[in-house]
Amino acid sequence: MTNSFNENITKLTADINHKKPQLKNVLFVIAMWLSSRLLIVVTMLFISPLFPAPNGIAATFSWDVFTAWDSVWYQQIATNGYQPSDNGALYSTAFFPLFPLIIRIFMNLGLPFAVAGTLINNFAFLAALIILYFWVNESYGKSAARWATAVLAWCPYSLYGTVVYTEGLFLLCSISALRAFDKRQYISTVFWGGLATATRVTGITLIPAFLFVSWKERRGLKAYFASLAVGSGFVFYNLYCQIKFGDALAFIHAQKGWRSSVGFDWQGWWKMLRQIVIGSTNQNGSLQDPLHPFLFTIVIVSSYFLWRFRGKFGAAKVRYGFYLLWILLWLLTRNSLPNDPFTSEPLIKILLIFGGVYLLWFSRNKIPLVAVIYGFLSYALILNTGLVASVERYAYGIVSLSFAFGLLLARYPRWGYAIMGFFAIVLATFGIRFSQELWLA
């Protein structure tokens, strides 16, 4: 009896010791989530009202500060369902049904739309961070998991994990589906993948990603079946559109309200690159700020000489020098077109898109294969929408980037701290802009 009692005590002690690090891991994720969300909330509710509103829309101390732009469409769907616009177009069908459906459930419990949408997105985002942490931690250790979580939580576009948008819910569903498939948990893969394809159109890239990995790793029929079943959310929405509107592809046809063509927008990206290098131009093609290209050249030349003679300055001075030059370049380029809402951050947009593609290629042998393929397929989709607007927000929703960047920063933590500081600055400015209903992405 004594031996049995001692065995039970030993087992209980082992269970407690096993759970302690798990609890610390969860507390770290909560700390990342809570601190970044507090920065957003304080900025939007308390700091933003102190600034003049460029378009006459001042921030207010209310839940409504978290609703703007696409939030209006989700409110319409959650309140009245999918309805034609005044001109008969089915623009609302461009927004997939899972998020407004969940909002509607909470509204039926008595919560206003803004409260329901904000709470759902924020807690879904927290759950997504927790799942990402444990996914990375399982194979790459605590340091990489912490950096990957910090990147996803503090990236400036994580603002959309707090306001009434689908980022939090989509990240939760897509990360859960990717992790489940990576762990060969096919029932969970189907469940979460189906929810992902019912949340956002980019969720369909999970299907070819899973099929390719199933073939590459010779996983068997269960993997192929799960890969196809992930499209259940997408298929059900097709059926709904066919039954209600007689057009199974209504959500694709609705895109004409935002774009006139598809494919890679060469002109848009070239225009943005010119804005970074020479600044904005007038209608006649002349420079609005002739000093811009001169200052840009100084930053680039200074960067070259700093790298060329890095051995003479020492690692710390070189690091601080590059960080200062980056801040100067960001300040210079972000004001290149102050009156153009679609290019408010051209430097960050180009870096996130094309730098993200390079990061995926650089990390292709380091992160799980399914994350690599999903990342490239998602980029292929968003780069061929015929637009440059909003593509960086969709790129942020590709969790493969946070995964890869987390592994990179785990090797260079000093750069990581500097990058997190920059992220915090930009995140605060994004909060101000969104609360004043200025376009971000």
C-alpha positions as CSV (number, residue, x, y, z in Angstrom):
1,M,0.0,0.0,0.0
2,T,2.9,2.3,0.9
3,N,4.6,1.5,-2.4
4,S,1.3,2.3,-4.3
5,F,1.0,5.6,-2.5
6,N,4.6,6.5,-3.3
7,E,4.1,5.6,-6.9
8,N,1.0,7.9,-7.1
9,I,2.9,10.8,-5.5
10,T,5.8,10.3,-7.9
11,K,3.4,10.2,-10.9
12,L,1.6,13.3,-9.7
13,T,4.8,15.2,-9.2
14,A,6.0,14.2,-12.7
15,D,2.7,15.4,-14.2
16,I,3.0,18.8,-12.3
17,N,6.7,19.2,-13.4
18,H,5.6,18.4,-17.0
19,K,2.9,21.0,-17.0
20,K,5.0,23.8,-15.5
21,P,6.9,24.5,-18.7
22,Q,3.7,24.2,-20.8
23,L,2.1,26.8,-18.5
24,K,5.1,29.1,-18.9
25,N,4.9,28.7,-22.7
26,V,1.2,29.7,-22.7
27,L,1.9,32.6,-20.4
28,F,4.6,33.9,-22.8
29,V,2.2,33.8,-25.7
30,I,-0.5,35.6,-23.7
31,A,2.1,38.2,-22.8
32,M,3.0,38.8,-26.5
33,W,-0.7,38.9,-27.4
34,L,-1.8,41.2,-24.5
35,S,1.1,43.6,-24.8
36,S,0.7,44.1,-28.6
37,R,-3.1,44.4,-28.3
38,L,-2.8,46.9,-25.5
39,L,-0.5,49.1,-27.7
40,I,-3.2,49.0,-30.4
41,V,-6.1,49.8,-28.0
42,V,-4.3,52.6,-26.3
43,T,-3.2,54.1,-29.6
44,M,-6.6,53.9,-31.1
45,L,-8.7,55.0,-28.1
46,F,-6.5,57.5,-26.3
47,I,-3.7,58.7,-28.6
48,S,-5.4,58.9,-32.0
49,P,-8.1,61.4,-30.8
50,L,-5.2,63.9,-30.1
51,F,-4.2,64.0,-33.7
52,P,-6.1,66.0,-36.4
53,A,-8.2,63.9,-38.8
54,P,-7.0,64.3,-42.4
55,N,-10.3,63.2,-43.9
56,G,-12.5,64.7,-41.2
57,I,-13.2,61.4,-39.4
58,A,-11.9,61.7,-35.9
59,A,-11.3,58.6,-33.7
60,T,-13.9,58.1,-31.0
61,F,-13.7,56.4,-27.6
62,S,-16.0,53.5,-28.5
63,W,-16.1,50.0,-29.9
64,D,-16.9,51.5,-33.3
65,V,-13.2,52.6,-33.6
66,F,-12.5,48.9,-34.4
67,T,-14.8,48.9,-37.4
68,A,-13.9,50.4,-40.8
69,W,-13.6,49.5,-44.5
70,D,-14.3,45.8,-44.8
71,S,-15.9,45.7,-41.4
72,V,-18.9,47.4,-43.0
73,W,-19.4,44.4,-45.3
74,Y,-19.2,41.9,-42.5
75,Q,-21.8,44.0,-40.5
76,Q,-24.1,44.0,-43.5
77,I,-23.8,40.2,-43.9
78,A,-24.1,39.4,-40.2
79,T,-27.2,41.7,-39.9
80,N,-29.0,41.1,-43.2
81,G,-27.3,38.2,-45.0
82,Y,-25.9,38.4,-48.5
83,Q,-27.9,41.0,-50.4
84,P,-27.4,42.7,-53.8
85,S,-26.1,46.3,-53.8
86,D,-28.1,49.2,-55.1
87,N,-26.9,48.5,-58.6
88,G,-27.8,44.8,-58.3
89,A,-24.2,43.6,-58.0
90,L,-23.4,40.9,-55.5
91,Y,-20.4,42.6,-54.0
92,S,-21.0,41.2,-50.5
93,T,-20.4,37.7,-51.8
94,A,-16.7,38.5,-52.1
95,F,-16.5,38.1,-48.3
96,F,-16.7,34.5,-47.2
97,P,-19.4,33.4,-44.6
98,L,-17.7,31.9,-41.5
99,F,-16.7,35.1,-39.8
100,P,-20.0,37.0,-40.2
101,L,-21.9,33.7,-39.3
102,I,-20.0,33.5,-36.0
103,I,-20.7,37.2,-35.4
104,R,-24.4,36.6,-36.0
105,I,-24.4,33.9,-33.4
106,F,-23.0,36.3,-30.8
107,M,-25.3,39.1,-31.9
108,N,-28.2,36.8,-31.2
109,L,-26.9,36.5,-27.6
110,G,-27.2,40.2,-27.2
111,L,-23.8,41.6,-28.2
112,P,-23.6,44.5,-30.6
113,F,-21.8,43.9,-33.9
114,A,-18.7,45.9,-33.0
115,V,-18.2,44.1,-29.7
116,A,-18.9,40.6,-31.1
117,G,-16.6,41.1,-34.1
118,T,-13.8,42.6,-32.0
119,L,-13.9,39.9,-29.3
120,I,-14.1,37.0,-31.8
121,N,-11.2,38.2,-33.9
122,N,-9.0,38.9,-30.9
123,F,-9.5,35.6,-29.1
124,A,-9.1,33.7,-32.3
125,F,-5.8,35.5,-32.9
126,L,-4.7,34.5,-29.4
127,A,-5.5,30.9,-30.1
128,A,-3.6,31.1,-33.4
129,L,-0.5,32.4,-31.6
130,I,-0.7,29.5,-29.0
131,I,-1.0,26.9,-31.8
132,L,1.9,28.4,-33.7
133,Y,4.1,28.5,-30.6
134,F,3.6,24.8,-29.9
135,W,4.0,23.8,-33.6
136,V,7.4,25.5,-33.8
137,N,8.4,24.5,-30.3
138,E,7.8,20.8,-31.0
139,S,10.5,20.7,-33.7
140,Y,12.7,23.7,-33.3
141,G,12.7,24.6,-29.6
142,K,11.6,27.4,-27.3
143,S,13.8,30.2,-28.8
144,A,12.5,29.7,-32.3
145,A,8.9,29.4,-31.1
146,R,9.1,32.6,-29.1
147,W,10.5,34.6,-32.0
148,A,7.9,33.2,-34.4
149,T,5.1,34.1,-32.0
150,A,6.6,37.6,-31.4
151,V,6.8,38.2,-35.2
152,L,3.2,37.2,-35.8
153,A,2.0,39.2,-32.7
154,W,4.0,42.4,-33.3
155,C,4.0,42.6,-37.1
156,P,2.3,45.9,-38.0
157,Y,-0.4,44.1,-39.9
158,S,-1.3,42.2,-36.8
159,L,-3.6,45.2,-36.3
160,Y,-6.0,43.2,-38.4
161,G,-6.0,40.6,-35.7
162,T,-7.7,43.1,-33.4
163,V,-10.1,45.1,-35.6
164,V,-13.2,43.6,-37.1
165,Y,-11.5,41.7,-39.9
166,T,-10.9,38.0,-40.6
167,E,-7.2,37.8,-39.9
168,G,-7.5,36.2,-36.4
169,L,-10.0,33.6,-37.5
170,F,-8.2,32.7,-40.7
171,L,-4.8,32.4,-39.0
172,L,-6.4,30.1,-36.3
173,C,-7.9,27.9,-38.9
174,S,-5.0,27.8,-41.4
175,I,-2.3,27.3,-38.7
176,S,-4.3,24.5,-37.1
177,A,-4.9,22.8,-40.5
178,L,-1.2,23.1,-41.4
179,R,0.0,21.8,-38.1
180,A,-2.5,18.9,-38.1
181,F,-1.4,17.9,-41.6
182,D,2.2,18.1,-40.7
183,K,1.5,15.8,-37.7
184,R,-0.6,13.4,-40.0
185,Q,-3.7,14.2,-37.9
186,Y,-6.1,14.0,-40.8
187,I,-9.5,14.4,-39.0
188,S,-8.3,17.7,-37.5
189,T,-6.9,18.6,-40.9
190,V,-10.3,18.3,-42.5
191,F,-12.0,20.2,-39.7
192,W,-9.7,23.2,-39.6
193,G,-9.0,23.2,-43.3
194,G,-12.8,23.3,-44.1
195,L,-13.2,26.2,-41.7
196,A,-10.2,28.0,-43.4
197,T,-11.8,27.7,-46.9
198,A,-15.0,29.0,-45.5
199,T,-13.3,32.1,-44.0
200,R,-11.2,33.4,-46.9
201,V,-10.7,32.6,-50.5
202,T,-6.9,32.2,-50.0
203,G,-7.7,29.2,-47.9
204,I,-8.1,27.1,-51.1
205,T,-4.3,27.1,-51.5
206,L,-4.3,24.6,-48.6
207,I,-5.7,22.0,-51.0
208,P,-2.9,21.9,-53.6
209,A,-0.3,22.3,-50.9
210,F,-1.7,19.2,-49.0
211,L,-2.0,17.2,-52.3
212,F,1.6,18.0,-53.3
213,V,3.0,17.0,-49.9
214,S,0.9,13.8,-49.9
215,W,2.5,12.9,-53.2
216,K,6.0,14.0,-52.3
217,E,6.0,12.1,-49.0
218,R,4.0,9.2,-50.3
219,R,1.5,9.4,-47.5
220,G,-1.3,7.2,-48.8
221,L,-5.0,7.5,-49.5
222,K,-6.0,9.1,-46.1
223,A,-3.8,12.1,-46.8
224,Y,-5.2,12.5,-50.4
225,F,-8.8,12.3,-49.1
226,A,-8.1,14.8,-46.3
227,S,-6.4,17.1,-48.8
228,L,-9.5,17.2,-51.0
229,A,-12.0,17.3,-48.0
230,V,-10.3,20.5,-46.9
231,G,-12.2,22.3,-49.6
232,S,-15.6,21.5,-48.0
233,G,-16.0,25.1,-46.7
234,F,-15.3,26.4,-50.2
235,V,-17.7,23.9,-51.8
236,F,-20.6,24.6,-49.4
237,Y,-20.2,28.3,-50.2
238,N,-20.3,27.5,-53.9
239,L,-23.6,25.6,-53.3
240,Y,-25.0,28.5,-51.3
241,C,-24.2,31.0,-54.0
242,Q,-25.7,28.7,-56.7
243,I,-28.9,28.1,-54.7
244,K,-29.5,31.7,-53.6
245,F,-28.2,33.7,-56.6
246,G,-28.0,31.1,-59.4
247,D,-24.2,31.8,-59.7
248,A,-21.8,29.4,-57.9
249,L,-18.9,31.7,-58.6
250,A,-20.7,34.9,-57.5
251,F,-17.8,35.7,-55.1
252,I,-15.3,35.7,-58.0
253,H,-17.5,37.8,-60.2
254,A,-18.0,40.2,-57.3
255,Q,-14.2,41.0,-57.5
256,K,-15.0,43.2,-60.6
257,G,-16.0,45.8,-58.1
258,W,-12.4,46.2,-57.0
259,R,-10.4,45.2,-60.1
260,S,-10.8,45.2,-63.8
261,S,-8.3,42.5,-64.7
262,V,-6.3,39.7,-63.1
263,G,-2.6,38.8,-63.3
264,F,0.5,40.4,-62.0
265,D,0.2,44.2,-61.8
266,W,3.5,45.2,-63.3
267,Q,2.6,48.8,-63.6
268,G,1.5,49.1,-60.0
269,W,4.6,47.5,-58.6
270,W,6.8,49.6,-60.9
271,K,5.0,52.8,-59.8
272,M,5.6,51.9,-56.2
273,L,9.3,51.2,-56.7
274,R,9.6,54.6,-58.4
275,Q,7.9,56.2,-55.4
276,I,10.5,54.7,-53.1
277,V,13.5,55.8,-55.3
278,I,12.5,59.2,-56.6
279,G,9.3,60.1,-54.7
280,S,5.9,61.1,-55.9
281,T,5.3,63.0,-59.1
282,N,2.8,65.5,-60.3
283,Q,0.3,64.9,-63.2
284,N,2.8,66.3,-65.6
285,G,5.5,63.8,-64.4
286,S,7.7,66.3,-62.5
287,L,8.9,65.5,-59.0
288,Q,7.0,66.9,-56.1
289,D,10.1,66.8,-53.9
290,P,13.3,67.1,-55.9
291,L,15.3,66.5,-52.7
292,H,13.8,62.9,-52.3
293,P,16.1,61.1,-54.8
294,F,19.1,62.9,-53.4
295,L,18.3,61.8,-49.8
296,F,17.6,58.3,-51.1
297,T,21.0,58.2,-52.7
298,I,22.7,59.3,-49.5
299,V,21.0,56.5,-47.5
300,I,22.0,53.9,-50.1
301,V,25.6,55.1,-50.5
302,S,26.0,55.3,-46.7
303,S,24.7,51.7,-46.4
304,Y,27.3,50.6,-48.9
305,F,30.2,52.2,-47.2
306,L,29.0,51.0,-43.8
307,W,29.0,47.4,-45.1
308,R,32.2,47.9,-47.0
309,F,34.2,49.1,-43.9
310,R,32.2,47.1,-41.3
311,G,35.4,45.6,-40.0
312,K,36.7,49.0,-38.9
313,F,33.5,49.9,-36.9
314,G,32.8,46.8,-35.0
315,A,29.6,44.7,-35.0
316,A,27.6,46.9,-32.6
317,K,28.2,50.2,-34.4
318,V,27.4,48.5,-37.8
319,R,24.2,47.2,-36.4
320,Y,23.2,50.5,-35.0
321,G,24.2,52.2,-38.2
322,F,22.1,50.0,-40.4
323,Y,19.1,50.4,-38.0
324,L,19.4,54.2,-38.2
325,L,19.7,54.2,-42.0
326,W,16.6,51.9,-42.2
327,I,14.5,54.2,-40.0
328,L,15.6,57.2,-42.2
329,L,14.7,55.3,-45.4
330,W,11.3,54.4,-43.9
331,L,10.6,58.0,-42.9
332,L,11.6,59.2,-46.3
333,T,9.6,56.7,-48.4
334,R,6.4,56.6,-46.3
335,N,5.7,60.2,-47.1
336,S,6.3,59.9,-50.8
337,L,2.6,60.0,-51.6
338,P,0.9,61.4,-48.5
339,N,-2.4,61.8,-50.4
340,D,-2.5,58.4,-51.9
341,P,-4.1,56.0,-49.4
342,F,-3.2,52.9,-51.4
343,T,0.6,53.5,-51.1
344,S,0.9,54.7,-47.6
345,E,3.8,52.3,-46.8
346,P,5.4,51.4,-50.2
347,L,8.7,50.3,-48.6
348,I,7.1,47.9,-46.1
349,K,4.7,46.6,-48.8
350,I,7.5,45.7,-51.2
351,L,9.7,44.2,-48.5
352,L,6.9,42.0,-47.1
353,I,5.9,40.8,-50.6
354,F,9.2,40.2,-52.4
355,G,11.4,39.9,-49.3
356,G,8.9,37.3,-48.0
357,V,9.2,35.3,-51.2
358,Y,13.0,35.3,-50.8
359,L,12.7,34.4,-47.1
360,L,10.5,31.4,-48.0
361,W,13.1,30.2,-50.6
362,F,15.9,30.8,-48.2
363,S,14.1,28.7,-45.5
364,R,12.7,26.0,-47.8
365,N,14.9,23.3,-46.2
366,K,14.4,24.6,-42.6
367,I,10.6,24.8,-42.1
368,P,8.1,22.0,-42.8
369,L,7.5,21.2,-46.4
370,V,3.8,21.8,-46.2
371,A,4.5,25.3,-44.9
372,V,6.8,26.1,-47.7
373,I,4.4,24.9,-50.5
374,Y,1.5,26.6,-48.9
375,G,3.5,29.8,-48.7
376,F,4.5,29.8,-52.3
377,L,1.0,28.9,-53.5
378,S,-0.5,31.7,-51.4
379,Y,2.0,34.2,-52.9
380,A,1.2,33.0,-56.4
381,L,-2.5,33.6,-55.7
382,I,-2.2,37.1,-54.2
383,L,0.3,38.3,-56.7
384,N,-2.0,37.5,-59.6
385,T,-5.1,39.3,-58.3
386,G,-4.4,42.3,-60.6
387,L,-4.0,44.6,-57.6
388,V,-1.2,45.9,-55.4
389,A,-3.7,47.1,-52.7
390,S,-4.2,44.8,-49.8
391,V,-1.6,42.2,-51.0
392,E,0.6,42.8,-48.0
393,R,-2.3,42.1,-45.6
394,Y,-2.9,38.8,-47.3
395,A,0.8,38.1,-47.2
396,Y,0.8,38.6,-43.4
397,G,-1.9,35.9,-43.3
398,I,0.7,33.4,-44.7
399,V,1.9,31.9,-41.4
400,S,4.9,30.3,-43.2
401,L,6.5,33.8,-43.1
402,S,6.3,34.1,-39.4
403,F,7.5,30.5,-39.0
404,A,10.6,31.2,-41.2
405,F,11.3,34.6,-39.7
406,G,11.1,33.2,-36.2
407,L,13.8,30.7,-37.0
408,L,16.0,33.4,-38.5
409,L,15.7,35.8,-35.6
410,A,16.4,32.9,-33.2
411,R,19.9,32.9,-34.7
412,Y,20.3,36.7,-34.6
413,P,18.3,37.8,-31.5
414,R,19.9,41.3,-31.3
415,W,18.5,42.1,-34.7
416,G,15.3,40.6,-33.5
417,Y,14.9,43.1,-30.6
418,A,15.6,46.0,-33.0
419,I,13.0,44.7,-35.5
420,M,10.4,44.2,-32.7
421,G,11.0,47.9,-31.7
422,F,10.4,49.0,-35.3
423,F,7.3,46.8,-35.5
424,A,5.9,48.5,-32.4
425,I,6.4,52.0,-33.9
426,V,4.7,51.1,-37.2
427,L,2.0,49.2,-35.4
428,A,1.1,52.3,-33.4
429,T,1.0,54.5,-36.6
430,F,-1.3,51.9,-38.2
431,G,-3.6,52.1,-35.2
432,I,-3.9,55.8,-35.6
433,R,-4.6,55.6,-39.3
434,F,-7.2,52.9,-39.0
435,S,-9.0,54.7,-36.2
436,Q,-9.2,57.7,-38.5
437,E,-10.5,55.5,-41.4
438,L,-7.4,56.0,-43.5
439,W,-6.5,53.2,-45.8
440,L,-3.7,50.8,-44.7
441,A,-4.1,47.6,-46.8
